[in-house]
Amino acid sequence: MMKRVLARVIYLYITIMNFLVLWKVTGRVWETFVPLNSTTNLVGLVFVTPVIVIASFVFTGVMFHWIRKGT
């Protein structure tokens, strides 16, 4: 039971770290290539943020799968 809780806490922590890295990378790319105004900021908030959240969970899940399987 404790192992499972610890694994979930580690999973959540790594997911949050992945999200922060993706958020910073996306922010730099966004500032470089997208003109800033209220419409583009709203598009980024409504459409890009959920994609980043999903990508961070998927990446963490794949990473945990690779660690458990050893390949």
Contacts in CASP RR format, 6 or more apart in sequence:
PFRMAT RR
TARGET T0000
AUTHOR 0000-0000-0000
METHOD contacts of the structure
MODEL  1
MMKRVLARVIYLYITIMNFLVLWKVTGRVWETFVPLNSTTNLVGLVFVTP
VIVIASFVFTGVMFHWIRKGT
11 60 0 8 1.000
11 61 0 8 1.000
11 64 0 8 1.000
14 60 0 8 1.000
14 63 0 8 1.000
14 64 0 8 1.000
15 56 0 8 1.000
15 57 0 8 1.000
15 60 0 8 1.000
16 56 0 8 1.000
18 55 0 8 1.000
18 56 0 8 1.000
18 59 0 8 1.000
18 60 0 8 1.000
19 52 0 8 1.000
19 53 0 8 1.000
19 56 0 8 1.000
22 52 0 8 1.000
22 55 0 8 1.000
22 56 0 8 1.000
23 52 0 8 1.000
26 48 0 8 1.000
26 52 0 8 1.000
30 44 0 8 1.000
30 48 0 8 1.000
34 40 0 8 1.000
END
